[in-house]
Amino acid sequence: MGLSFVTEPVSVSTPATSANLGPGFDALGLALTLYDDLTARVTGDGFQAEIHGEGAGELPTDESHLVFRAMLTTFDEAGQRPPGVRLTCVNRIPQARGMGSSSAAIVAGVQLARGLINGGRESISDEAALRIAARIEGHPDNVAPCLLGGFTIAWMDTDGARAVKLAPAAGVRPTVFVPSELGYTASARAALPSTVPHRDAAFNAGRSALLTHALTADPALLFPATEDRLHQEYRAAGMPGTAELVAALRAAGVAAVVSGAGPTVLALTEVPADFQPGAHWHGEVLGVDDAGAVVKGGMVEHAERGPVAAGRTS
């Protein structure tokens, strides 16, 4: 017997995320209180997307849209595709800025597909959803906090992606500095060497362990805990403005890092009120999202969130 699909719309809110957090390369991630809201309904006339906010007029609106690609992968995993889906996206996570916009789209697609299948959340477990999302993204460091919320440690084993969620301490105060220029993960990865000195690997192992403690128990240690020798220096030449802002914030005593592959900068401790990042940086204080991707029936109440494209700068 084939699958059946629900007739009512299903909605999901997916949080922005920041990966690496300094030394935790490809492993550590944090969910932030900035959201994309999406609604999907099964139809009989193909796959069509309507996009508002970030990416409107730029992203594809057919089956090649990343949300649809994730949905179709999840439907195929379950064994059957619906004849069509109508998708509405209200995007607030800046695109190609190192804040997990692709992971948010992938997680949204996986979660919407689970919600549109009758019994889908039972037949496709949360663990399976993480594995599907990480397989599409290529690594789990952003999809894990997007799916689970909070602070996550993610890794790959023989069965695919796995992750654990930890609760950040109250003193963790994320601020993002979003530039107008785009950044692309593929080019940022291309800047990394194939090998690193053993002393640098050992340094980062210790800092990653310290960062886990600092984020969950003692934020006073976030400054030393966010030191990195594996990726940020190698990427600095391709993102000089990002490197300069990280250095300026750290000179002011702020635990600042490159957010994911950049170019956004993430500060994990309070930024001095008189700190001036520069005219082409948009600073925004965010919280840590604890819920991760939230699925519910019906249309998303878009007014529940902040303004569309809150992270957009020009």
N, C-alpha and C positions, 0 to 999 in steps of 0.2 A: 504494500500500500504506500502511495506517495505521501509527501508532506502536504499539510494544509496551511494556509496563511490567514492571518487575522484581517478583518475588513476595516477596522478603525485605524486611524493614524497612530504612529508611535514616535515619540520624541526623545532626544538625548541632548544633554549638555556635557561638553568635554572641556576640561581645563587646559590652559597653557601649561607647559612644563619647561624646566631647565635641567639639562643633563650635565654630567661630569662634576659640576660644583667644585672645580679646581682639580684636585688630584684623583678623583674617582672616575677616571676615563672609561667610558662605555659601560659603567656599572651603576653609578649613583644618579638619582634623579629626584626632583622636587616638583610637586603639583602646585600651581599658582592660581589665584582667584581672578582669572580672566578667562572668558568662556566663548566657545562657539556653540550655538544652539541650532539643532537640526530636527526636521520633522520629515517622516517618510510614510507613504501609503502605497499599498499594492494596487496596481492598475492593470488594465489589459492592453495598454498601448505603448509599450517600450519604456525606456529609461530616460527621464528628463529631469534636469536640475534647474532650480531658480536660486540665484546667489545674490545676497545682499551684503554690503560691507566689504571687508577685506577680500580681494580677488574678484570682485564683481566686474564683469566685462573682460576679465583676463583668463579665468579658469574655464576649462571645458564644461559644457552642460550636458554631455552625452555619457555613454558608458565608460569613456576614458577618464572621467572625473575620479579622483582617488577614492572618494567615499564610495562610489559605485563599484570600483574595482575591489575594495575591501568587502563590500556587501556580496558581490558575486563569488568571491573566494569562499566566504562563509556559507553561502547557499550551496555551493558545490561540495563543501565539506559535509554539509548536512544531507546532500543527495538530490536536491532539486532546486531549480530557479523558478521564481514567479514570472509571469509573462511581462511584467513591467513594474516600475516603481516611480512615483512622483516624489521628488526630494526638494525641500526648501532649506537653504542654509543661511543663517545669520552669523557671519564671521566677524569676530573681534580680535582673534589672535593674529598678530602681524605675520605676514607671509615671508618666508626665507629670511628670518631674523634670528634664528637660534632659540626660538621659544616653543618649539614642538608643534608647529602648525600641521605638518604632514602626519605626525603621530596622532594628533587630535582628529584628523580626517579619517585615518585608518581605524582608530578605536571607535569612532562614531559609526563607521560602516559596519564593523563587526557587531557592535551592540544593537544597531538598528536591525540588522539581519536576524539576530537572535530574537529580538522583540517582535518581528513580523512573522516568524514561524510559530505556529501553535505549539507550545511546549518547548520552544527553542532554548530558553534559558536553562531548562533542565537537561535537554539532550546535548547541548553544547555548554560545558562547564566553564566557570571563570578561568580555570587553568588552561583549558583548550582555547578560550578566547585570547588569552595572553600569548599562547604559542602561535596562533594564526596571525595576530597583529605583529608580533616580532618577526615572523617569517616574511611578511609583506614589507616591513620597514627595513629589515636587514640586521637590526640589533634591538635589544629590549630596553635600553636606558631611558628613552622617552615614553614608550608605550606603557611601561609598567606604572609610573606615577600617574599617567593620564587615566589608565584603567582603574587603579586602586586608590589614588589620592595619597596625600602625605609624602613622606620621605621613603624612597624605595631603594633597595639593593637588588639588582637584577644580574642574572648570569645565564649562560647557556650550558645545558648538559646534553646527553645523548638523545633525549626525547624532545629537545627544543628549549624554549625560554622558560625560566622560573624567576620568581621574585618574592621578596618579603617586604612588608610594609611596616615602618616604624613611625612613631608619633614625634614630630619635632617639638623641641622645648619652646616655652612661651616667649623666650627672648629672641627667637629667630624672626627677623623683620625684613622680608625681601623687598628690595627696590630694583626695578629694571630701568635701564637707560637704553632706549631704542633709537637707533640712527635712521636716517632717511634711506641710506643705501642698503641694497640687498646683500645677502651672503648665501653661499651654497655649500652644503655639507660635502659634496663630492670634491670640490676644489680645495676645501679646507683639509680633507683627508689626504689629498694628493701632496700636501706640504709636509706630511709626517714622514720621518725616516723609517726604513724597514727594521732597523735595530736601534737600541738606545744603550748608553752605558749602564752597567750593572748597578753602579752607585745611585744613578737616577731612578732606576726601577725600585731599588730598596728604599730610597727617600720617599717615593710616592706610596709605596705600600704602607709605610709608617704613617704618612699624612692621611691616607684614606681611612685607616683604623682610627686615628685621632679625630677625623671629621665626623665619623659615625657617633663617637662619644660627644663631641661638641654640639652637633645638631640635636641630639636627643636628651642631653643631660647638662651640658655646661657650655652655653654660647659664648662665655668669656674666652674660650679657646678657639673660636672660629677664625681669628686672624692667622695664627700659625697653622691651623688645620687646613686652610684653603691654599697653601703654597703648592705649586705644581712644577714638575720638571719634564713631564712627558709630552705635552702637546701645545701649551699656550705659547711658549717661546718660539717654537717652530712655525706657528701660524702668524706670528706678529708681523712679519714683513708684508703679508697679504692683507692685513687689517691694521694698519698703523694707528688709525684713530682709536680703534678699540683697545689696542695695547697701551696707548698713551692714557686713555681714561682709566683703565685698570690700575696703571702705575700711579696716577694722580690720586685716585681714591685710596689706594693702599698707603700712599704717603701721608694721607689724612687719617690713617688708622682704621680705615674701613675694610672689612673682609670682602673684597671684591674679586670677581672671577669673570672669565668669558662664559657667557651662557651658551651651552652646547657648543656648536661649531662657530658661533658668532653670527653677526657682529654685535648683537646685544650684549651689554654688560650687566651682570647681576651682583648686587650688594646684599650680603646676608646680615649685616649689622647696620645700625642706624647711621644715616648719612648726615653730616653736620648741616644745619639749616643754611649756612652761608656758602656751601659748596656750589660752585658754578661749573656744570659739565661742558658748557658750550652751546651755541645757538642751534646746532643741528642735532642735538640730542634731546629726546623727549623722555623725561623722568617720570616714573609712576610708582607709587608705593602700593604694593599688593600684599595680600595675606597668603598663608599656606592653605590650599584647598585640602580638605580631609576626605571628601566623599568620592573623588574620582568621577568617572563617567556615570551620570545619573540618567536612567531610562524611566520613562513614564508614558502612559497612554495620553492620547489627545495632542492638540497643538501646543507648542512651546509658547509660554507667555513671555514674549520677547522683552516687555517692559520691566521684567524682573531684574534684568541685567543692566549694566552700564551702557553708555552710548555706543552705537555701532562704530566699529573701527577705532576703538579707544586708543589703540597703540599706533595708529597711523601718524607718520610725520611727513612733512614735505619740505 
